[in-house]
Amino acid sequence: MPVAAKPALNADKVYFALGHPGRRRLLESLSQRRSCTAAEVGSGGLLKRDSTSKQLQELVKAGLMTMAADEADARRQRYTLHPCLTAAKNSAGQWEMDLGCCVMRW
């Protein structure tokens, strides 16, 4: 099976997206789930309900996530981590995600 290439992400958009602590927490949370609606990820108390959708949209603009209609309820959007992005534990026990232009660790 061929290895998927890393997405060609715009470094400025990625750095802007990662500059907000709420967006970083959403990205960390979604890296474990792979897919969720704004209500599902917002139920964890990461951000206020109205802010969650806005911050997810910024992650979509940066290319870190995709958005599509939820199959179970077309009124909702389902956010999915970009397929080429994965989180894994490094040798120090920290989670990390290679974003192409940088590596995010938590």
TILUM-404301 format. One record per residue (C-alpha): residue number from 1; residue in three letters; x, y, z. Coordinates in Angstrom, 3 decimals. Each point is the difference from the previous one (the first is absolute). Last residue first. Layout:
<atoms>
num residuo u v w
NUM ALA X Y Z
...
</atoms>
This chain:
<atoms>
num residuo u v w
106 TRP 1.340 17.858 23.693
105 ARG 2.210 0.316 -3.063
104 MET -0.650 1.711 -3.344
103 VAL 2.617 -0.554 -2.691
102 CYS 0.556 2.728 -2.568
101 CYS -0.305 0.791 -3.716
100 GLY -1.196 -3.493 -0.942
99 LEU -2.575 -0.222 2.773
98 ASP 1.734 -2.858 1.819
97 MET -2.145 -0.883 3.020
96 GLU 1.421 -0.796 3.402
95 TRP -1.190 -1.615 3.204
94 GLN 2.621 -0.069 2.722
93 GLY 1.399 -3.233 1.465
92 ALA 3.653 0.990 -0.439
91 SER 0.430 -2.558 -2.816
90 ASN -2.828 1.625 -1.943
89 LYS -3.702 -0.734 0.327
88 ALA -1.964 0.236 -3.227
87 ALA -2.390 2.456 -1.597
86 THR -0.970 -0.301 -3.634
85 LEU -0.442 2.461 -2.822
84 CYS -0.287 -1.323 -3.556
83 PRO -3.769 -0.528 0.280
82 HIS -0.658 3.638 1.037
81 LEU -1.800 -0.240 3.346
80 THR -3.729 -0.238 -0.493
79 TYR -2.756 2.456 0.839
78 ARG -3.607 -1.097 -0.435
77 GLN -2.516 2.744 -0.711
76 ARG -3.523 -0.094 1.342
75 ARG -3.351 0.551 -1.692
74 ALA 0.625 -3.158 -2.062
73 ASP -0.513 -2.155 3.102
72 ALA 1.315 -3.586 -0.034
71 GLU 2.173 0.489 -3.092
70 ASP 1.562 3.179 1.415
69 ALA 0.589 2.499 -2.789
68 ALA 3.681 0.495 -0.760
67 MET 2.943 1.923 1.470
66 THR 3.700 -0.672 -0.404
65 MET 2.703 0.674 2.527
64 LEU 3.581 1.301 0.129
63 GLY -0.393 1.961 -3.238
62 ALA 0.443 3.391 1.687
61 LYS -3.524 0.977 -1.036
60 VAL -1.332 -3.200 1.631
59 LEU 1.820 0.861 3.248
58 GLU -1.559 3.467 -0.137
57 GLN -3.450 -1.564 -0.468
56 LEU 0.581 -2.150 3.105
55 GLN 0.715 3.192 1.956
54 LYS -3.291 1.568 -1.084
53 SER -1.964 -3.146 0.747
52 THR 1.478 -0.255 3.511
51 SER -0.508 3.686 0.837
50 ASP -3.779 -0.227 0.122
49 ARG 0.106 -2.977 2.376
48 LYS 2.566 1.429 2.390
47 LEU 3.368 -1.713 -0.287
46 LEU 1.702 -3.209 1.149
45 GLY -2.998 -1.048 2.113
44 GLY 0.020 -3.581 -1.265
43 SER -3.471 0.516 -1.459
42 GLY 1.577 2.251 -2.612
41 VAL 1.569 -2.966 -1.824
40 GLU -3.363 -1.698 -0.374
39 ALA -1.979 3.198 -0.676
38 ALA 2.453 1.135 -2.702
37 THR -0.393 -3.378 -1.691
36 CYS 2.706 -2.634 0.175
35 SER 2.675 -1.910 -1.939
34 ARG 3.546 -1.327 0.570
33 ARG -0.758 -0.555 3.706
32 GLN 3.529 0.165 1.470
31 SER 1.281 2.665 -2.401
30 LEU -3.300 1.809 0.533
29 SER 0.844 0.744 3.607
28 GLU 3.461 1.309 -0.834
27 LEU -1.399 2.127 -2.836
26 LEU -2.693 1.394 2.286
25 ARG 2.610 0.762 2.680
24 ARG 2.182 1.800 -2.561
23 ARG -3.029 1.945 -1.212
22 GLY -0.770 1.108 3.548
21 PRO 3.604 1.097 0.583
20 HIS -0.073 2.320 -3.053
19 GLY 3.338 0.362 -1.783
18 LEU -0.361 -3.461 -1.547
17 ALA -2.382 1.323 -2.641
16 PHE 2.268 2.960 -0.836
15 TYR 3.019 -2.320 -0.200
14 VAL -1.889 -2.334 -2.343
13 LYS -1.217 2.875 -2.196
12 ASP 3.523 1.440 -0.275
11 ALA 1.473 -3.442 -0.751
10 ASN -2.380 -0.651 -2.900
9 LEU -0.537 -3.741 0.030
8 ALA 1.070 -2.298 -2.819
7 PRO -1.437 -3.167 1.488
6 LYS 2.483 -2.702 1.018
5 ALA 0.239 -2.736 -2.604
4 ALA -1.957 -3.192 0.504
3 VAL 2.158 -3.131 0.219
2 PRO -0.696 -2.472 -2.768
1 MET -1.512 -3.366 0.981
</atoms>
